[in-house]
Amino acid sequence: MANYTKTEIGNLSEIGVKYEHGKAFLHDALGLTSCEISVNFMPAGAKAPFNHKHKQNEEVYIFLKGNGTMTLDGQTIEVKEGSCVRVLPQAVRTMEARTDIQYICAQAKENSLVQFGFGDGEIC
């Protein structure tokens, strides 16, 4: 049995066409056990159709292309290529795209990370 899994989601510019709601979820595709990661496309002028929050999971949004806004607990912030935003579970959130936006969203249980970076690695 291999100690890794691999999947292909295709060209990032095609995410909006190939995947329902413009989101390629990796949890099932890779058999993830510690988090959910999605690769996302939102076309210019689109707005998330609802506000939402989480029960346990914080989210990190990493913007790869484009610009728009996120509204977090009623406060609107600008996001663009290179923006990274951590959102706590209880924060009510939504997003709107000014231009086509490509981003990655990772979610994991808040306060569950006990090892990370070089602290979790060992040279072999």
Backbone as CSV, one residue per row, in Angstrom:
resi,resn,N_x,N_y,N_z,CA_x,CA_y,CA_z,C_x,C_y,C_z
1,MET,0.849,-1.192,0.000,0.000,0.000,0.000,0.886,1.244,0.000
2,ALA,0.578,2.180,-0.863,1.359,3.411,-0.969,1.100,4.330,0.221
3,ASN,2.106,5.097,0.572,1.993,6.073,1.654,1.589,7.446,1.132
4,TYR,0.867,7.471,0.027,0.389,8.729,-0.532,-0.832,8.465,-1.404
5,THR,-1.577,9.530,-1.697,-2.663,9.479,-2.672,-2.500,10.666,-3.606
6,LYS,-2.989,10.537,-4.826,-2.880,11.583,-5.832,-4.194,11.660,-6.590
7,THR,-4.555,12.867,-6.961,-5.702,13.078,-7.821,-5.363,14.188,-8.802
8,GLU,-6.132,14.309,-9.845,-5.960,15.381,-10.830,-7.263,16.172,-10.891
9,ILE,-7.175,17.469,-10.653,-8.372,18.306,-10.750,-8.402,19.090,-12.052
10,GLY,-7.318,19.036,-12.813,-7.266,19.723,-14.092,-6.788,21.151,-13.969
11,ASN,-6.889,21.867,-15.064,-6.450,23.250,-15.151,-7.299,24.119,-14.217
12,LEU,-6.642,24.947,-13.418,-7.383,25.783,-12.468,-8.386,26.698,-13.147
13,SER,-8.116,27.105,-14.373,-9.049,27.988,-15.074,-10.341,27.272,-15.452
14,GLU,-10.368,25.936,-15.373,-11.557,25.159,-15.722,-12.367,24.701,-14.509
15,ILE,-11.931,25.034,-13.312,-12.620,24.601,-12.088,-14.087,25.020,-12.113
16,GLY,-14.352,26.255,-12.551,-15.722,26.756,-12.566,-16.643,26.007,-13.498
17,VAL,-16.099,25.360,-14.511,-16.899,24.628,-15.488,-17.000,23.146,-15.114
18,LYS,-15.913,22.575,-14.646,-15.845,21.134,-14.409,-16.501,20.679,-13.107
19,TYR,-16.592,21.564,-12.114,-17.060,21.143,-10.796,-18.284,21.934,-10.368
20,GLU,-19.220,21.219,-9.739,-20.438,21.839,-9.243,-20.091,22.992,-8.302
21,HIS,-20.718,24.103,-8.471,-20.527,25.310,-7.667,-19.109,25.869,-7.761
22,GLY,-18.319,25.433,-8.758,-16.970,25.954,-8.931,-16.005,25.546,-7.843
23,LYS,-16.255,24.378,-7.227,-15.426,23.918,-6.111,-14.977,22.483,-6.336
24,ALA,-13.673,22.264,-6.326,-13.119,20.912,-6.381,-12.706,20.543,-4.959
25,PHE,-13.493,19.669,-4.317,-13.208,19.242,-2.951,-12.217,18.081,-2.964
26,LEU,-11.227,18.125,-2.080,-10.175,17.117,-2.072,-10.325,16.064,-0.978
27,HIS,-11.223,16.265,-0.030,-11.392,15.313,1.077,-11.595,13.880,0.591
28,ASP,-12.611,13.670,-0.222,-12.895,12.323,-0.725,-11.885,11.880,-1.778
29,ALA,-11.490,12.796,-2.658,-10.579,12.451,-3.750,-9.228,11.949,-3.244
30,LEU,-8.774,12.491,-2.107,-7.475,12.097,-1.569,-7.562,11.264,-0.295
31,GLY,-8.775,11.082,0.223,-8.932,10.340,1.478,-8.357,11.103,2.662
32,LEU,-8.553,12.426,2.681,-8.003,13.253,3.757,-8.643,12.889,5.096
33,THR,-7.848,12.892,6.147,-8.352,12.549,7.475,-8.201,13.683,8.486
34,SER,-7.557,14.768,8.101,-7.301,15.836,9.065,-7.892,17.183,8.661
35,CYS,-8.368,17.294,7.433,-8.877,18.587,6.971,-9.681,18.396,5.695
36,GLU,-10.347,19.452,5.281,-10.974,19.538,3.960,-10.293,20.677,3.234
37,ILE,-9.971,20.459,1.988,-9.370,21.494,1.152,-10.199,21.562,-0.131
38,SER,-10.511,22.769,-0.548,-11.190,22.932,-1.828,-10.416,23.937,-2.674
39,VAL,-10.421,23.689,-3.984,-9.856,24.608,-4.956,-11.059,25.223,-5.653
40,ASN,-11.109,26.559,-5.704,-12.344,27.251,-6.050,-12.172,28.281,-7.151
41,PHE,-13.257,28.478,-7.906,-13.341,29.523,-8.916,-14.665,30.245,-8.719
42,MET,-14.603,31.573,-8.701,-15.810,32.388,-8.619,-15.731,33.434,-9.723
43,PRO,-16.706,33.447,-10.654,-16.639,34.401,-11.764,-16.914,35.835,-11.320
44,ALA,-16.400,36.766,-12.091,-16.615,38.190,-11.824,-18.098,38.474,-11.644
45,GLY,-18.417,39.253,-10.619,-19.799,39.633,-10.362,-20.578,38.643,-9.523
46,ALA,-20.020,37.459,-9.285,-20.732,36.451,-8.495,-20.625,36.764,-7.011
47,LYS,-21.648,36.341,-6.286,-21.665,36.478,-4.840,-22.106,35.146,-4.268
48,ALA,-21.486,34.719,-3.189,-21.929,33.494,-2.521,-23.416,33.654,-2.211
49,PRO,-24.229,32.622,-2.479,-25.683,32.775,-2.348,-26.194,32.754,-0.905
50,PHE,-25.284,32.639,0.062,-25.711,32.577,1.458,-24.552,32.960,2.366
51,ASN,-24.891,33.389,3.576,-23.911,33.541,4.650,-23.797,32.189,5.329
52,HIS,-22.624,31.886,5.893,-22.503,30.642,6.649,-21.455,30.774,7.743
53,LYS,-21.476,29.849,8.666,-20.459,29.727,9.702,-20.285,28.236,9.968
54,HIS,-19.342,27.889,10.804,-19.079,26.487,11.102,-19.263,26.202,12.584
55,LYS,-19.429,24.931,12.906,-19.561,24.505,14.298,-18.198,24.323,14.952
56,GLN,-17.228,23.728,14.198,-15.927,23.417,14.777,-14.748,23.889,13.938
57,ASN,-14.921,23.999,12.641,-13.779,24.204,11.749,-13.483,25.662,11.452
58,GLU,-12.191,26.032,11.624,-11.733,27.315,11.109,-11.400,27.118,9.636
59,GLU,-11.397,28.201,8.888,-11.059,28.141,7.469,-9.922,29.112,7.185
60,VAL,-9.094,28.742,6.212,-8.071,29.641,5.692,-8.317,29.764,4.194
61,TYR,-8.481,30.988,3.741,-8.673,31.290,2.326,-7.353,31.846,1.781
62,ILE,-6.864,31.259,0.698,-5.623,31.694,0.055,-5.989,32.103,-1.372
63,PHE,-5.904,33.378,-1.663,-6.335,33.903,-2.957,-5.182,33.846,-3.959
64,LEU,-5.424,33.145,-5.066,-4.410,32.913,-6.094,-4.505,33.885,-7.258
65,LYS,-5.725,34.370,-7.516,-5.942,35.232,-8.679,-7.213,36.044,-8.461
66,GLY,-7.227,37.272,-8.975,-8.426,38.093,-8.947,-8.562,38.929,-7.690
67,ASN,-9.739,39.572,-7.573,-10.007,40.379,-6.375,-11.492,40.480,-6.126
68,GLY,-11.802,40.783,-4.874,-13.187,40.905,-4.453,-13.251,41.292,-3.000
69,THR,-14.335,40.893,-2.356,-14.512,41.204,-0.940,-14.997,39.980,-0.184
70,MET,-14.660,39.957,1.086,-15.244,39.005,2.028,-15.952,39.836,3.081
71,THR,-17.127,39.399,3.498,-17.825,40.046,4.595,-17.815,39.069,5.753
72,LEU,-17.200,39.496,6.856,-16.977,38.662,8.032,-17.612,39.346,9.235
73,ASP,-18.656,38.729,9.788,-19.399,39.324,10.911,-19.806,40.766,10.609
74,GLY,-20.233,41.006,9.374,-20.730,42.320,8.981,-19.657,43.308,8.540
75,GLN,-18.381,42.961,8.677,-17.292,43.837,8.250,-16.769,43.365,6.898
76,THR,-16.708,44.256,5.921,-16.248,43.908,4.579,-14.769,44.243,4.443
77,ILE,-14.001,43.238,3.953,-12.571,43.438,3.721,-12.259,43.136,2.258
78,GLU,-11.237,43.794,1.747,-10.771,43.574,0.381,-9.871,42.344,0.347
79,VAL,-10.010,41.528,-0.713,-9.118,40.393,-0.929,-8.641,40.425,-2.368
80,LYS,-7.405,39.946,-2.592,-6.810,39.950,-3.927,-5.749,38.866,-3.967
81,GLU,-5.165,38.670,-5.136,-4.082,37.710,-5.291,-3.045,37.937,-4.195
82,GLY,-2.736,36.884,-3.457,-1.774,36.976,-2.362,-2.399,37.187,-0.996
83,SER,-3.696,37.521,-0.923,-4.357,37.653,0.376,-4.569,36.285,0.996
84,CYS,-4.363,36.198,2.299,-4.638,34.983,3.075,-5.483,35.401,4.269
85,VAL,-6.612,34.745,4.473,-7.545,35.141,5.524,-7.913,33.921,6.361
86,ARG,-7.682,33.993,7.662,-8.131,32.952,8.605,-9.468,33.397,9.157
87,VAL,-10.445,32.484,9.158,-11.786,32.795,9.649,-12.143,31.780,10.735
88,LEU,-12.443,32.268,11.931,-12.819,31.399,13.040,-14.174,30.755,12.775
89,PRO,-14.449,29.610,13.392,-15.696,28.880,13.096,-16.956,29.729,13.251
90,GLN,-17.042,30.508,14.309,-18.277,31.227,14.625,-18.489,32.480,13.778
91,ALA,-17.505,32.891,13.007,-17.660,34.094,12.176,-18.621,33.824,11.022
92,VAL,-19.587,34.699,10.856,-20.506,34.607,9.725,-19.795,35.211,8.521
93,ARG,-19.781,34.449,7.405,-18.973,34.851,6.249,-19.720,34.721,4.939
94,THR,-19.313,35.554,3.989,-19.745,35.463,2.603,-18.683,36.137,1.746
95,MET,-18.785,35.982,0.431,-17.758,36.501,-0.468,-18.390,37.003,-1.757
96,GLU,-17.739,37.999,-2.367,-18.182,38.528,-3.654,-16.961,38.776,-4.535
97,ALA,-17.068,38.427,-5.820,-15.956,38.576,-6.755,-16.149,39.811,-7.626
98,ARG,-15.151,40.681,-7.669,-15.157,41.807,-8.611,-14.665,41.333,-9.977
99,THR,-13.574,40.556,-9.943,-13.030,39.926,-11.143,-13.103,38.422,-10.901
100,ASP,-12.800,37.625,-11.905,-12.710,36.181,-11.668,-11.736,35.933,-10.519
101,ILE,-12.134,35.110,-9.572,-11.291,34.791,-8.415,-10.992,33.297,-8.410
102,GLN,-9.730,32.961,-8.163,-9.322,31.585,-7.899,-8.733,31.575,-6.498
103,TYR,-9.158,30.601,-5.683,-8.645,30.533,-4.320,-8.693,29.107,-3.802
104,ILE,-7.915,28.876,-2.781,-7.920,27.601,-2.057,-8.509,27.878,-0.689
105,CYS,-9.357,26.979,-0.227,-9.910,27.081,1.115,-9.576,25.790,1.860
106,ALA,-8.913,25.919,2.992,-8.600,24.770,3.844,-9.371,24.928,5.142
107,GLN,-10.012,23.850,5.576,-10.700,23.906,6.858,-10.308,22.720,7.709
108,ALA,-10.109,23.011,8.993,-9.734,21.993,9.967,-10.285,22.409,11.324
109,LYS,-10.414,21.437,12.203,-10.952,21.710,13.533,-10.072,22.722,14.263
110,GLU,-10.698,23.756,14.768,-9.988,24.803,15.491,-9.214,24.201,16.672
111,ASN,-8.004,24.651,16.869,-7.132,24.242,17.983,-6.734,22.773,17.957
112,SER,-6.807,22.104,16.808,-6.456,20.683,16.746,-5.009,20.443,16.312
113,LEU,-4.331,21.448,15.793,-2.973,21.276,15.281,-1.978,21.262,16.443
114,VAL,-1.273,20.151,16.600,-0.301,20.041,17.698,1.136,19.980,17.186
115,GLN,1.325,19.626,15.936,2.655,19.611,15.331,2.546,20.232,13.953
116,PHE,3.584,20.959,13.543,3.550,21.597,12.224,4.959,21.976,11.806
117,GLY,5.119,22.213,10.509,6.400,22.660,9.975,7.544,21.734,10.342
118,PHE,8.701,22.303,10.632,9.880,21.501,10.967,9.718,20.733,12.278
119,GLY,8.805,21.166,13.145,8.570,20.471,14.409,7.959,19.095,14.213
120,ASP,7.353,18.854,13.046,6.718,17.573,12.765,7.544,16.746,11.782
121,GLY,8.645,17.261,11.329,9.441,16.534,10.334,10.689,15.913,10.941
122,GLU,11.229,14.963,10.208,12.517,14.398,10.593,13.274,14.040,9.325
123,ILE,14.558,14.288,9.348,15.404,13.998,8.189,15.645,12.505,8.117
124,CYS,15.456,11.935,6.925,15.621,10.485,6.736,16.807,10.200,5.821
